[in-house]
Amino acid sequence: MDINNMTSYLQARFGDQLQVNPPDAWQVETDEFRLLVLLSADQSWLRLLAPLVPVQ
């Protein structure tokens, strides 16, 4: 995936649940999970894609 298309891809997949923290971070928050997406400092590669779920 092209990093330049990250926002549009996440918006298409998660809609209003997406929070964009320009220029290098995205967060998706739902009742079931939270997804954090972070780019490297130079924004050339994906540094972290971390799904977080509550303990049940």
Buried (B, 14 or more C-beta within 10 A) or exposed (E): EEEEEBBEEBBEEBEEBBEEEEEBBBBBBEEEEBBBBBBEEEEEEEEEEEEEEEEE
